[in-house]
């Protein structure tokens, strides 16, 4: 990169350099009007990867993508294994004299990709730590808020669990990576996850414990069953810190952490899972040639992901297996449930977008229509009497449904500014501004007539 003297940089390029320093090794997409621009080596990489034109301005290589289509390009870059930093205009250009302030607002990695995710698959970001001869794993699906941890003494169990859960990215300290480099590199051949190495001090037990207690607003982690699980706390705490502090992404929607005991599941190694073709076909051909595809008659994305988890983590307890069987049998007798559930969208991911303040108007409409289904199925659900359903309850979502229905138009645009979002009659000042915008000329004519009448002006 051609690092010129500070005094020779234009104000805009000075901003770019500041953002690039924050983005570090990520490809920086820098918002300029209706485009995201890349400069220097980033420009060449962007051009090469997503096939856009590489140009120059005053000797500086540059390339860009339109802002309205940026998510597709970001997804392509991430799928190729790159980190992508997004620098946005954080001020309204109409309200600012001079250059608009820009900052890196997020960095997208394979483990934090939120757009265009397969409905029936989780997108796990894993974290691995070694502590006191125990291997600890944390799995986070940022798109749903699911966070689970586990500890085992056998490296083989860790490799098998990584294969089963198939994360798209793995966070690990430099020290632990050197210890596990060979088995992880071998595992990458079949799982294709990105390995993100971080400094050893980022996996500090005290810092990780402090991060988790602060995040969950609790004095200790005993309520989550994590007492004595130092390695699991390190893995989860380091992961949340990295996502929040380094990638600038919100984790506020993550409300709980689940302890898993691999000893409660039937151990299925990689070779057995491949040969059984549970979720991956043995000889290629796509997921339609798997046991999961054969069994999957679920009605919702949440159900599909749960079924996959059950299939890859079979229970050992006969009592728990029988509870599931009885529950499935009872559900099959309630044929109306399946029909009611068909319109339900991915409520887990919709709620994540709402809680992380990334939902668009249509997401809210989809959430409303999905929650309405709860009212229809409530009598059936409350009538289920098998043991597995004893703790099941449906929250009353009528207030949320009413709030969205009364506040938003029936068919709002995807993006703000592209049409009416707020329903007429909800906000008096907004209604007046709309009236002024639509009938501005007639308002001016009416105002002129009033002034003439008040001043007794004939012309």
ABEGO torsion letter per residue (X at the ends): XBBBBAAABBAAAAAAAAAAAAAEABBBBBBBEABBBBBEAAAAAAAAAAGBBBBBBGGBBBBBBBAAAAAAAAAAAAAAGBBBBBBBBABBAAABBEBBBBBBABBBBAAABABGBBAABBBBBBBBBBBGGBBBBBBBBAAAGBBBBBBBABAAAAAAAAAAAGBABBBBBAAAAAAAAAAAAAAAAAAGBBBBBBBAAAABAAAAAAAAAAAAGBABAAAAGABGBAAAAAAAAAAAAAAAAAAGBBAAABABBBBBBAAABBBBBAAAAAAAGAABBAAEGEAAABAAAAABABABAAAAAAAAAAAABBBABAAAAAAAAAAAAAAAABAAAAAAAAABBBAAAAAAAAAAGABBAAAAAAAAAAAAAAAAAAAAAAABABAAAAABBBBBAAAAAAAAAAABBABBBABBGAEBABBBGABAAAAAAAAAAAAAAAAAAAAAAAAAAAAGBAX
